Amino acid sequence: MKLASFSHGGTATWGLVGDGVVTEAGTLRARFPDLKSLIAAGAVAQAAQADGARIPFADITWLPVIPNPDKILCIGLNYETHRKETGRSEVENPTVFTRFPNSQTGHLSPLLRPKASTDFDFEGELAVIIGTSCRHVSRDDAFAQIAGYACYNDGSVRDWQRHTHQFTPGKNFPETGPFGPWMVTPDEVGALDDLRLQTRVNGQVVQDALLGQMIFDIPRQIEYCSTFTRLEPGDVIATGTPGGVGAKRTPPLWLKPGDVVEVEIDRVGLLCNPVADES
């Protein structure tokens, strides 16, 4: 199944994604007002019973897949190509930083270059949506904690990211984290390693990798993160970006108004956002 959060007629809701339409939750919405509550109730399978209006994609505003996660954990430097282009040393454990929910935006909404900088970069990634409340998860049990997958663009304001050794300021400007268009359940995605992640800017391929090329695979990420924090239903783990980021090109490829950024992952989806200046 594919499930999406969206707005229609000024009302935020969720629904079941079909071919060019979304079936709104309908009567399910009384019990599950958003995707996070559906996941928390262990009721994702009930989404197949969505009985609301069938709304064409053209008539909705896509929202971040989970607009209200308890937390967003981002894994940095998690592909060898990206680690090498940054000159970072090899490490024994994942590099983790956080995003705030209000830094996210939805599919087709503007990706905002902030007033404070023009060093605005792209990072195409796979997002993992957690399905259970869990701690101390073993690698063997990790996939059982996943509700679904989605595309993510960890838009980065590089000069603010480099102010100190902490990445957080450069990763949390408003509407710099596109997330969507939808969540795909694990049964539909299947095995991950051979799936291709590709980022394009104005149609030009700028990042191209297989998910199996992660340094720390998804079970390791869940094992590690669930040790230092309790993962909750609807939490998001952005699993890292491959090499090819704009900051490490000669000359740097900074995003500017009018650009279009696409993040596409086999069997997961295509996330597309135009770039605009913050007003």
Salt bridges, closest charged atoms under 4 A:
ASP70 OD2 - LYS71 NZ 2.87
GLU80 OE2 - ARG83 NH2 2.62
GLU85 OE2 - HIS82 ND1 2.70
GLU90 OE2 - ARG83 NH2 3.85
ASP119 OD2 - ARG162 NH2 3.83
ASP121 OD2 - ARG158 NE 2.83
GLU123 OE2 - ARG158 NH2 2.81
GLU123 OE2 - LYS171 NZ 3.12
ASP154 OD1 - ARG99 NE 2.77
ASP154 OD2 - LYS171 NZ 2.97
GLU188 OE2 - LYS2 NZ 2.59
ASP208 OD1 - ARG196 NH1 2.49
ASP217 OD2 - ARG139 NH2 2.75
GLU223 OE1 - ARG220 NH1 3.05
GLU232 OE2 - ARG230 NE 2.48
ASP235 OD2 - LYS71 NZ 2.83
ASP259 OD1 - LYS256 NZ 2.98
GLU262 OE1 - ARG200 NE 3.11
GLU264 OE1 - ARG200 NH2 2.77
ASP277 OD1 - ARG113 NE 2.73
